[in-house]
């Protein structure tokens, strides 16, 4: 990324190992224990060369995090977590927009994600950002907790999701 993107007086920036404690606090705030990622999982996201972990910082406070991967022409959105007291303020949108720009810059042709079928706020965001449902995975997150697999093409990436200033 060439220049950090601004989100509500904050900066979208690459995360590093020094952000792990703040990311784990977001994880505890955002997910029930059975759904949380471990320190080891986040550490791997932060250190693997094919990954991009972005944080939304307001000064020294990390308000949100998103993790992405690109393999060949396919990008994956692995995780988005925003502090519960900061939701609904455009932080997730800015993080995903920056990840879309990152993936497009690495020549990915489309991005995939999985989201719990009843996560209405996330589904609304992803649909606004141009993701469409591909399929459902029954019991993916556990009994009765189905996943929707969604996809968004990255052609013409500067398209109104804030990617013009993020590319």
N, C-alpha and C positions, 0 to 999 in steps of 0.2 A: 504494500500500500504506500502510495506516495505521501499523501497528507491525511492526517486524522480527520474524521468527519465529526461534525458537531451535532449533538442531540440534547436539546433542553439545557443549555449551558454546560454540557458535559462533552467529553471527547470519547470517540470510539477509537480504540487502540488495540494493538496486539497484546495479548496477555503473555506473561512469563511465569517461570516457577515461583517468583515472589508473590504472585497473585493467588497461589493455591489456597491459602487460609480464607481469603475473602470469597473465592469461588465455592469452597466447601460450606461456608456460612450461607450462601445463596442456595446451595443444594439442600441444606437442612430446612431452610425457610420455604422452599418451593415444592418439595416432594415428600411424600410419606416414606417411612424407613424402607419399605420393600422396593420402592421405585428409585431410590437414591443411587447415584454413582459413587464409587469409592474414591479415596485419595489416589489409589493406584490407577484407576481409570482416568481421572482427570490429569494426573501426572503424565500418563502416556499421551493424552491429547496435547498437552503443552510441549512435549519434547519430540514428537514424531515429525519428520520433515514433510510429510504429505498432509499435515493437519494445519488448520488455522483456528486459533481460539481468540476471539475478540471480546473485549470488555468495554462497558460503558462506565466511564469514570466521571464523577463530579468532585473535582479536587482529588482527595485521596480515597474517596469512598467509591467502591465498585458497586454499581447499581444493577448491573446485568451482565450476562455472559452468554456467548453462543459458540458452538464448536462445529467445524466444517472439515470435510475431507474431499480431495479430488483424486480419482483413480481413472486414468485415461481421459475419456470424454464425459465421465459421470461424476458429478459432485453430490455429496450427501450432507444434509443438515442433520447433525447428530443430536444437538441439545440446545435449547434456549431456556434460560432461567432469568427472571427479573425479580428483584426484591418485592415482596408482597405489598409494601407501602408505596411502591413506585409504579405499579402496573397501571396501564391505561394512559400512559404519558408519551407513547411513541418510542420507548426504549427498545422493545423487541423488534419493532419495525425497522429502526435504524440499524440494529445489529444484523438482522437478516438481510437488509439491503446492502450492508457492507460485505457480508459473506457472499451474496450474489455477485457483487463486483469482483471480489477476490477470485471466485470460481471462474467467472467469465475471463478474467485476466490470465488464467491458467488454461484457457482454451477448452473448458468444460462446455458441453453442448446443452446439458440440462442438469437440474438439481432434483434430487429425491429427498423425501422425508417421511417419517412415520409419526403419527400423532394419535393419541387415544380418541376413540370415536365420539366420546361425549365431552371433549374439551372444547366447549363452544368458543371461548375467547381466542384460543390458538387457531381453531378452524377458520374463524372469521378473518383473522390476520392473514393466514396463509392464502385464503381465497382472494383477499384484497391485493395481495402481492402477486397474483397470477398463477398460483398453484391450483391444480385440478386433481380430483381423486382418480387414481388408477385402479385400485383394488382394496379389498378389506382382508385383514388377517385375523381370523377368529381366535379369541383367547390369547392373543400375542403378549399382552401384559399380565396375563393370569385369567382365571375363570371369569367369564363375562366381561372382560376388559379387552375389547377388540381394537385393533389398529387400523387406521386408514393410511394407505400409502398414497402420497401425493407427488406430483411432478410439475415442474415448471421449466419450459425451454428458456435458454439463455441467449438466443439469437436476438440481436437488437437490444442489448442489455440496458442501454440508457433509455428507460421507458416510463419514467414517472414514479419509480419507487425509491427515488433519492439516490440512484446509482450514478447520475451524472457527476455529482460532487464527490462521490466516493471512489470512482475509478482511478 
